[in-house]
Amino acid sequence: MIVKPFAPSSLTLGLQALVRRLHPSHPQLTLLQQELKNKEAGDFAEHYILKELEKLPQLSDCHIFHNVMLPTVLPMQIDILVITSSGVIILEIKNIRGTVHFKNDPRQLIRTLDTGEIQVFTHPEIQLEQYIQAMHHVLNKHDIMIPIYGAIVFPFNNVEIHREGQGLPILMGRELPMYLHKLLAGNCYD
């Protein structure tokens, strides 16, 4: 059951308002329009995954939250949080197209677009590890001891993924139902 439904991020809403108000010749307009496009793509992917989760009968007894802010020293925004009777599942959604390489030393996500342009991002596994650690801290403060799982989810097949070594699960959107089914059935991924 979806407890906290999809809503566009406050950053997306703020960028939309700002871009509408800027003069067409403003020197930052193009940069802000690109940032808005990226945020809207992320929101679209999160909304898509939420709609897919809503269809899964095995999640009918679970509580699903979108865009959860954890009360930690550093602000942490979890894309999708699933709370079950047997554990917590944190989903980090990435709507990235092109060819991506998950590098381990140093940990980076490197994207190559069809144009040949290369972009470097923070490795999403670092984010997810921080979210899992923060969730452990929050739950431990309340004497709640349950397993916490996490996965990086690419909702669409518009990405080619290459990975160095092992780590937290990286899933395509179509893999998510089976991943969740195995977790809920007790055949856990580590």
C-alpha positions as CSV (number, residue, x, y, z in Angstrom):
1,M,0.0,0.0,0.0
2,I,1.4,3.4,-1.0
3,V,1.4,5.5,2.2
4,K,3.3,8.5,0.8
5,P,2.4,8.8,-2.9
6,F,4.4,10.4,-5.7
7,A,4.9,14.1,-5.7
8,P,7.4,16.1,-7.7
9,S,10.5,17.0,-5.7
10,S,10.6,20.5,-4.2
11,L,13.7,21.1,-6.2
12,T,11.9,20.3,-9.5
13,L,9.0,22.7,-8.5
14,G,11.5,25.4,-7.6
15,L,13.4,25.0,-10.9
16,Q,10.1,25.1,-12.8
17,A,9.1,28.4,-11.2
18,L,12.6,29.9,-11.6
19,V,12.9,28.9,-15.3
20,R,9.4,30.4,-16.0
21,R,10.4,33.7,-14.4
22,L,13.9,34.1,-16.0
23,H,14.3,36.4,-19.0
24,P,15.2,34.5,-22.2
25,S,18.6,36.2,-22.4
26,H,19.6,35.3,-18.8
27,P,23.1,33.8,-18.8
28,Q,22.1,30.9,-16.5
29,L,18.8,30.0,-18.3
30,T,20.3,27.2,-20.5
31,L,22.1,25.6,-17.5
32,L,18.9,25.8,-15.3
33,Q,16.8,24.3,-18.1
34,Q,19.1,21.4,-18.3
35,E,19.1,20.9,-14.6
36,L,15.3,21.0,-14.7
37,K,15.2,18.5,-17.5
38,N,17.3,16.1,-15.4
39,K,15.2,16.6,-12.3
40,E,12.0,16.0,-14.3
41,A,13.5,12.8,-15.7
42,G,14.3,11.6,-12.2
43,D,10.8,12.4,-11.0
44,F,9.3,10.6,-14.1
45,A,11.3,7.4,-13.3
46,E,10.4,7.4,-9.6
47,H,6.7,7.9,-10.5
48,Y,6.9,5.0,-13.0
49,I,8.5,2.6,-10.4
50,L,5.9,3.6,-7.8
51,K,3.1,2.8,-10.3
52,E,4.7,-0.6,-11.0
53,L,5.1,-1.4,-7.3
54,E,1.4,-0.5,-6.8
55,K,0.5,-3.4,-9.2
56,L,2.4,-6.0,-7.2
57,P,0.1,-8.2,-5.1
58,Q,3.1,-9.3,-2.9
59,L,3.4,-5.7,-1.7
60,S,-0.2,-5.4,-0.5
61,D,0.8,-5.8,3.1
62,C,3.8,-3.4,2.7
63,H,4.1,0.3,3.3
64,I,5.6,2.2,0.4
65,F,6.8,5.8,0.7
66,H,8.1,8.2,-2.0
67,N,10.8,10.9,-1.4
68,V,11.5,10.2,2.3
69,M,13.8,12.6,4.1
70,L,15.8,10.9,6.9
71,P,16.4,13.0,10.1
72,T,20.2,12.8,10.0
73,V,23.0,15.3,10.3
74,L,23.3,15.4,6.5
75,P,20.1,15.6,4.6
76,M,19.3,12.3,2.9
77,Q,16.4,11.9,0.5
78,I,15.4,8.3,-0.2
79,D,13.7,7.8,-3.6
80,I,11.5,4.9,-2.6
81,L,11.2,3.2,0.8
82,V,9.4,-0.1,1.3
83,I,8.7,-1.2,4.8
84,T,7.7,-4.9,5.3
85,S,7.1,-7.0,8.4
86,S,10.5,-8.6,7.8
87,G,12.7,-5.7,6.7
88,V,13.2,-2.4,5.0
89,I,14.0,-2.0,1.3
90,I,15.6,1.3,0.0
91,L,15.4,1.9,-3.8
92,E,17.6,4.4,-5.4
93,I,16.1,5.2,-8.8
94,K,18.4,6.3,-11.7
95,N,16.9,7.4,-15.0
96,I,20.2,7.6,-16.9
97,R,20.5,6.8,-20.6
98,G,23.6,5.9,-22.6
99,T,26.4,3.6,-21.6
100,V,27.3,3.7,-17.9
101,H,30.4,2.2,-16.2
102,F,30.3,1.6,-12.4
103,K,34.0,2.2,-11.4
104,N,35.3,1.0,-8.1
105,D,38.7,2.7,-7.7
106,P,37.7,5.5,-7.2
107,R,34.0,4.8,-7.1
108,Q,32.4,6.8,-9.9
109,L,29.6,6.4,-12.4
110,I,30.8,7.3,-15.8
111,R,28.3,7.9,-18.6
112,T,29.1,8.0,-22.3
113,L,26.3,9.5,-24.5
114,D,25.8,8.5,-28.1
115,T,27.5,11.8,-29.0
116,G,30.6,10.6,-27.3
117,E,30.2,13.1,-24.5
118,I,31.5,11.7,-21.2
119,Q,30.0,12.7,-17.8
120,V,31.1,11.7,-14.3
121,F,28.7,11.3,-11.4
122,T,28.9,10.1,-7.8
123,H,28.6,6.4,-7.7
124,P,25.0,5.7,-6.6
125,E,26.1,2.8,-4.4
126,I,27.8,5.4,-2.2
127,Q,24.4,7.2,-1.8
128,L,22.7,3.9,-1.1
129,E,25.2,2.8,1.5
130,Q,24.8,6.1,3.3
131,Y,21.0,5.7,3.2
132,I,21.2,2.2,4.6
133,Q,23.6,3.3,7.4
134,A,21.4,6.3,8.3
135,M,18.3,4.0,8.3
136,H,20.1,1.6,10.7
137,H,20.9,4.6,12.9
138,V,17.3,5.8,12.9
139,L,15.9,2.3,13.6
140,N,18.5,1.5,16.3
141,K,17.5,4.7,18.2
142,H,14.0,3.2,18.5
143,D,15.3,-0.3,19.3
144,I,14.0,-1.7,16.0
145,M,16.2,-4.4,14.7
146,I,15.2,-5.6,11.2
147,P,17.2,-6.2,8.0
148,I,17.7,-3.3,5.6
149,Y,18.2,-4.0,1.9
150,G,18.9,-1.7,-0.9
151,A,19.1,-1.7,-4.7
152,I,19.9,0.7,-7.5
153,V,17.1,0.6,-10.1
154,F,17.3,1.7,-13.7
155,P,13.6,1.8,-14.7
156,F,14.0,1.7,-18.5
157,N,16.1,-0.2,-21.0
158,N,17.7,2.9,-22.4
159,V,21.0,2.2,-20.6
160,E,23.9,-0.2,-21.1
161,I,25.5,-1.0,-17.8
162,H,29.0,-2.2,-17.1
163,R,30.2,-2.9,-13.6
164,E,33.5,-3.5,-12.0
165,G,33.3,-6.1,-9.2
166,Q,30.5,-6.8,-6.8
167,G,28.3,-4.5,-4.7
168,L,24.7,-3.7,-3.9
169,P,22.2,-5.0,-6.5
170,I,21.8,-3.0,-9.7
171,L,18.5,-3.9,-11.3
172,M,16.5,-3.0,-14.4
173,G,12.9,-2.1,-13.8
174,R,11.6,-5.4,-15.0
175,E,13.9,-7.2,-12.5
176,L,12.4,-5.4,-9.5
177,P,9.4,-7.6,-9.0
178,M,11.5,-10.8,-8.8
179,Y,14.0,-9.1,-6.5
180,L,11.2,-8.0,-4.1
181,H,9.6,-11.4,-4.3
182,K,12.8,-13.1,-3.3
183,L,13.4,-10.7,-0.4
184,L,9.8,-11.2,0.8
185,A,10.1,-15.0,0.5
186,G,13.3,-15.0,2.6
187,N,15.7,-15.8,-0.3
188,C,17.6,-12.6,0.5
189,Y,20.2,-10.9,-1.6
190,D,23.3,-9.8,0.2
